[in-house]
Amino acid sequence: MAGENTDTGDSYSTVTGLVYVFNLIVGTGALTMPAAFSHAGWLVSLLVLLALAFMSYLTTTFVIEAMATANAIVHRHVIQHYKKAIKEEEMGPINCQSELVADLLTDEVISNAIDRDEQLPLLLNTVDSVDYYSITERIELGKMASIFFNKVGVNLFYLCIVVYLYGDLTIYAAAIAKSLRDVTCNYVVEGPNCTSIYNSTDPCWTTASSISRHGVYMVYLALFLCLLGPFTFFNVQKTKYLQILTTVMRWLAFIIMIVLTTVALSKGKGRGTPLVADIKGVPNLFGVCVYSFMCHHSLPSLITPIRNKDRLFSVLFADYLLILCFYSLLSFTGIFTFENLQDVYTLNFEPQKCGDSDTVVSSVPFLQYFLALFPVFTLSTNFPIIAITLRNNLKSLFLKESKKYSFFLECILFPVITVIPPVAIAFATESLEILVGITGSYAGAVIQYVVPALLVYYARKDSLTSIGLGVKKQHSSPFLHIGWIVFVCAWALACVIFVTVDHITSL
C-alpha cells in the first residue's frame, strides 16, 4: 500500500504467519455471511463458498509468485551494484534499468541483502549460489504494480484499491451505527415467537419521542464521524497490543456465537428453515464471499516475515480449508437457528425486548450485549487504520512524491475526501449485506482476481528478460499454465457481468 515502507520487521514462525492470515481473512465479511446464506439457500451457498475459496487460494499463489519475482529483480540489481562496488573499490551509484526498481534499493535494503549472505562476494559469479527468488524484502502490491505495470496500469490499480477501501470504510461506519441503534432502541413490533420486524420509520423508543429508527441511526453516524473522523488527519499505527485485543475479542465473539447456536440446535430450539437454493440471492452471496476471503492486498506484510517458507503453499492450503470449515460452521448453525437473520449476524444475539421466555439463545445479559456491541469495539479500532491507508493511496493516485504541495491540499483536503464519502454513503443506506455485496462484487473481484492474474503474468515475462532461465525459482505457483491466468480473468469478467445484470433487472 502507499505510505508503507519495505522493511520486513521482526520475523516469525510459519504457524504464526498463518494465524495472521487467518485473522486477516476472518473479519467483517463473516458477520454478513449467514444472512447471505439464508437468502441464496444452503446448498447453492455451500457450492459458491467452495468455488470462491478455491479461487481465492489460486490467486493467493499468484501474488506470492509475483512477490518472489519482484524480490528476484531487486536481488539481481543488488548483486550488480555489489559487483560494481567491488570493481570500483567503493560503493558507486546503483545502475538499474528501471527507476522504479531503483527506488526500492535503499541503502538499508542493500545492506540487509548483503548481510543475509556473508558469502555473497565469493559467490557472485555463480548464478545458482544466490536465491534470487527468496522473499526477503517486503514489496507491497503498489510497488509490485510499479515494477510490472505501465503508468496506466498503476493508476488503475490504485483506483481499484481506493474504491475497495471506500467500501470498507462505508461498511464499518454503517455496522457501528446500526449496532448502536439496535442495542439502544427499545420500541418493539410484536411478531410471532417474539420476532420483531422493523421499518426505518418505526419509532426508536416507547416514549412519546417522534424520532425514528433511521433518525437515530443517522445521529449515531454523525457521532461516529465526529469521534473517529479526526484520526484521518494524523498518522496512527496499529500497536501490537491493539492487535492482540482485537483478535481476542473477535475469537471470543465467534466462539460464543457458534457455541450458543449449537446448544440451541441440540435442544431443539432451532427455528430456521432455509431454502435449498434461490438464484436471486447468489449475486449478493458472491460479493459477500469475495469480501470474506480478501487478504491479497496485505499478503506482502504477512508472508515476508515468515522465516521458513519451504512449504508455504501447502500450509496456506490448510489455512484456507480451516477458514472454509469455520465459515460453513458459522453460517449453517446460524441459518438453522434463527428464523429471520439480521444482515449483521451479531444483532441476532441482542437482548430481546419483548420477554425472554422464547429466547432462542442464551439470555445472559453480558453475552447479549457483548455480541451486539462486538462490531462497535473491533471496527472502531480498525477504522482509523483503514482511513489512513486510504488517504495515503489517494495521495499516491493524484500527487507526485517528488513535488511539494500546499498544507491545505495534503493535510486538509485529502483527509476530508477520505472520510466524508463513505459516511455519506452510509447515510444513504444501512443495508450491510448490500454494501458488502457491491464492494466484493466489483472492487473486491478486481483486487482478488484480476490484479493477481496480471501481476503474475507480467512477472513471469519480466523474470525471463531480467533474470533469465537456469535460475532456481522457488515460490512458483502450482498453477503455472497460462490457462489458469486466462481462467481467472474470464471468471472475474463472468461474475461481474452476472452481478451487474442481476442488479439492473432488479431495479
Secondary structure, DSSP 8 states (H G I E B T S, - for coil): -TT------S-B-HHHHHHHHHHHHSSHHHHHHHHHHHHH-HHHHHHHHHHHHHHHHHHHHHHHHHHHHHHHHHHHHHHHHHHHHHHHTS------S-HHHHHH--HHHHHHHHHT-TTHHHHTT-GGGS-TT---S---HHHHHHHHS-HHHHHHHHHHHHHHHHHHHHHHHHHHHHHHHHHH-------GGG-----TTSBSSSSS---BHHHHHHHHHHHHHHHHGGGGGS-----HHHHHHHHHHHHHHHHHHHHHHHHHHHTT-------S--GGGHHHHHHHHHHHT--GGGHHHHHTTBS--TTHHHHHHHHHHHHHHHHHHHHHHHHHH-SS--SSGGGGGS--SS-STT-SS---HHHHHHHHTHHHHHHHHHHHHHHHHHHHHHHHHHS-TTS---HIIIIIIHHHHHHHHHHHHHHH---HHHHHHHHIIIIIHIIIIIHHHHHHHHHHHHHHHHT-SSS--TT--S--SHHHHHHHHHHHHHHHHHHHHHHHHH-
